[in-house]
Amino acid sequence: MARVFVIGAGAWGTALAQAARFAGHDVTLSGRDAQAAREINESHRLSAYLGDIALDPDLRAQTGFDAIAAADAVLMVVPAQATRATLEAIGPDALSGKPVILCAKGLETGSNDRQSEILAELAPEAEPFVLSGPSFAHDVAAGKPTAVTLAGHSIERADEMAGLLASDSFRPYASEDIVGVEMCGALKNVYALGAGAIEGAGLGLSARSAFLARAYAELGRVIVALGGIDATLSGLAGIGDLALSCTSEQSRNYRFGIALGRGQSVDAIRSGGMGLAEGVFTAPVAKAVADRHAIDAPLIGAVDLLLSGEARIEAIVPMLMRRPLKREG
């Protein structure tokens, strides 16, 4: 039994805390909402995010970071744009020498950093890992079979961390491609916005399928250009998560894209109660990264254009269709 400290008591953080309990560990879940922590501790539910799913009665929730010093492993499960502030609040000493599994899928606005780059800056003595792949919080919390990718700087250490979280319902596959796994997790949210917009505009399943296939090719170019491993694209973090996020209305990014395709603005969608999807933050950062590295990424550019409100999906798709013809690859 290991001591696992999970930071972020939203749907995904609570689901991963539940997964760590399924794996037989002593788990502490840290969040900002004292009422949510009480509900987890007393009723063993997180009704606002996970409905009636029963949580393990031995899962402990708290506010603050008091128990982090005793942890054998830390899972960071706050939104991508909150990682920096959370790490600053924790401080580097508390994470020194500890494995930190980064679970947010997004690039930071302003710095254009990946999650592991933020960790390296603010807690350089922590050992970084990245968890990503096709997974919905409700499925994981309910104990439904889920497989993900867990990447570290060495395959041996990734194997150890995968073994730490593995259970009968949660299966991590080890990888040593931190860059590729992070970029897959971040960019699948951008592509889900585009796929959802095609659906929302009623452009047809053929168009959505073509978009998904070309997103797969584009994602591969990005991974390789940034130093990732091409094989990651064909795994769970790549095609697995891309296919799930670009086709399921359980994906917030896909639902957000559907609303965009129906002509709603970003502000109108947010005010309607959907909240803000990670891909909305990541798209302009991803475009900046692609431009800086001279990566041909027209789909990322198209989603960024759609989010800016400068063009509707009905105008953007013909622009993509009129690009110079090329051979597939």
N, C-alpha and C positions, 0 to 999 in steps of 0.2 A: 504494500500500500504506500503510495506516494502522497505528498501534500501538494495539492494543485490550487493555485490562486487565480481566479478568473476575474478580469477587470472589464466591466460592462454588463449591466443586468437588463439589457433589452432582450428582444426575442432570440437573437443569435447567441449572445453571451450566455443566456440562461440555458439554451439548448445545448451548448457545448459544455456547460457545467454539468448538466444532466448526463451527457455522454461520458464525461470523466467519472461520474458516479457509477454509470453502467460498467465502466472499466475497473471499478472496485477501489477507487481512491478517496481520500479525505479531501473534500472540496469546499472551498470558501468562495462565494460569489460577491463581488464588490460592485455597488451601484451608487447612483446619486440620490435616488428616491427612497426615503426612509419608509414610506408607506408600502412601496413595492417590496422592500426587504421584509417588512413585517408579514405581508401576505405570503411570501415564500416560506418564511419560518413557521408561521402559525397554520396556514391553510394549505400549504404545499401546492400553490397555484401561482401563476402570473397571468391573471385573467385579461389584462389590457393587451397583452401580446400573444399569449398562447392559449387563451380560452380555458376550456375545462381540462386540459392535459394535466394529469397528476404528476407532480415533481417528487423526486425521491425525498422521503422525510428526513434523511440525514444530510441533505444539502443545506448548508448554512449560508445565509445572506447577511450582508452588512453594508454600511456606508463607510467610506474611507479605506485606508490601506494598512490598517494596524497589523493584520495577520501576514503581510507579504514577506516579512523577514524570515519566517519559518518555512516558506514555500520551497518545494523542490523544483517546481516548474510554474511559469506564469503564462497565462493566455491573455493577450491584449485583444479585446473584442469591442472596442469603441469605434464609432464612425471614423473613416479615414481622415476627415478634416479635424477630428478631435484628438488624434494621436499625440501630436506635439504637446498640446496643453496638458494632457494627462501624464505624459512622461516627465514634463517639467514639474508637475505637482508631486510625483512619486520621488523624483531625484535619482541620480545615477548610482548612489551607494546602495540603495535598496535592491537594485537589479544586478549589481556586480557579481559576475560568476554564475548567474542563473540562466537557464534556458528560457527564452521568451518567444512564445509562439504567436506570430502576428496573424490575425484573422480578418482584418479589414481588407476590403477589395477596392482600392482607389489610389489615385495620385494626389499629392498635396498641392493645392492652389498656392500660387506665389513662388514657392521653392521648386515646383515640379518634381519633388522627391517621391521615390517609392517609400513604402512603410519601413523597410529595412534600413534605408538611408537615414530616415529620421531617428530610428533607434541607434544607429551607429554614431550619430552626432550627439545625442543627448544621454546615451547610456553605453559608452563604447566598450565597457567590460562585460556587457551582457552577451549571451550567445544567441544569435538570431535564428529563428525558424519561421517558415511561412506555411500556413494551412489554407488551401483553396480547393475548389472542385464543385461538382453539381450537388447542391444540398439546399434544402429549405429547412428553416428552423422548426416548423411544426413536425416535419418528418423525423428529424433527429431527436427532438424532445419526446416524441411518441414512441421512440424505439424502432422506427421503421428502417429497413436496411439502407444504408448510405455508405458510399465509398468516396474518398477524397484523396488529394495529394498533400503530403507533408514534406517540405523541402528544407534542407540544411546545407551548411557549407561542406560537410562531408557526408557521404552516403551512410557511413557507419553510425554517425550520430543521428541522422535522419531515421535510420532503422530503429534506434533506441527510442526516439520520441514517438514514432509510429506505434511501436509496441506499447508505450505508455498509455496511449489513448484507445487502443484497439479493444473491441468487445464483440459480442455476437451480432450487434446491430450497427456498429460503426467501424469501418475498415479503412485506415489510412495507408496509402501506398507511398513508400519513401522515394525521394528524389534529391539530387544535389544541385538542382537548377533553381536557385532562389530568384534570379532575375526573370527567367521565363515564367515561373509559376506566378510571381507577382504581376507581371504584365498581362498574363491571361486573365487573372482575376479582375484587374482594373479595366481592361478594354472590353471584356465581355459585357460589362454594364453599358458601355457606349454603344456597342453593336445592338444590344437589346432595345435601346431607345429607337434606333433606326428601324429594326424589325417591327417593333410595335407601331411606329408611325406608318409603315407600309400597310399594316393590318388596319389601323384606324382610318386610313384614307381609302380603304376598300380597293387597293391595287391588285389584290389577288394572291393566292398561295404560290403561284409560279414566281412572282416578283419577290416574295419573301424568301423562298427557297434559294433563288439566285443570289439574293443579298447575303444569306447565311453562308453560302459557298464562297463568295468573294470575300466575306469577312474573315473566313478561315484562312484564305490565302494571304490577305493583308496582315492579319495577326502574325502569321509566320514570318513575314518580312520584318515586322517590328521586333519580334523576339530575337532573331538572328542579328539584326543591326545593333541591338543593345547588349549583345554578348551572351544571350541565352542559348539554350540547346533546342535545336529544331524538333527533336523527338518529343519534347514537352507538348507540342501542339496536338499530337495525336492521342494524348492521354486524358485523364480525368479533368485536370485543370484547364486543358485546351478545349478540344471538341466536346468533351462531356459537359462542361459548364456552359460553353457557348450555345450548344443545342438546347439545353434546358432553359437558359435565360432568354433566348430569342424566340421561344415558342409557348411559354407557359404564362398565364395571367397571374400565377402566384408570384412571379417576379415583379417587384415594384418598378424596376426600370422598364420592363416590357409594358406594364399598365400605363406608366407615365408616357411612353412613346405612343401608345394608342391614343391617348388624349391629345398629344401634339398633332398626330395625324388627322384628328378630327377638327383641327383648327384652333385649339385652345393655346393660350400663351403659357409660358412657364409660371408666371405670377398667378394666373387664373387657376392653374392646376393645383398649385400650392394652397391657395386660399380656399379651394374646394375640399381640403382636408386630406389629400393624398400624402402630403409631406414631400420632401425633396429627395429624389433618388441619387445615389452616389454617382451615376453616370453623368448627371448634369454638371457636377463639379469637375469630373475627370475629363470630359470631352475637350474643353479648351486647353487643358494641360497636355493631353495626348496630342493634340494638333501642334502645340508648340514644340513638343519633344520630336514629333515626326519631322517638322520643318527644320529643326536644328540639326538633325541627323540625315537630312535629305532622303527620307523614306517616302516612297510613293504610297500614300494612305488616303485615297479619295473618299472612302466611306467615313473615316474619322472626320475629315473636312466637311462632308455633307451633314453629319449629325451636328457638328459645331455650328454650321450655318443655320440649320433648322432651329437650334436652341436660341440663337441670337435674334430670331424673329425676322431676319432679313429675307427669308424665302420660305414658302410652304413646301411640303413634301411633293405636291403635284408638280412643282416647278423644278425641284431638285432632282427627281428621278430622271426626267428627260435630259438634264445636264449630264448625269452619269451615263446614260445610254448613248450619248453622242460623243463620249470619249473615244480617242483613236482605237481601232480594233487591235487586238493583240492575241497572241497564242496563249492558251491556258497553261498555268503553271505558277 
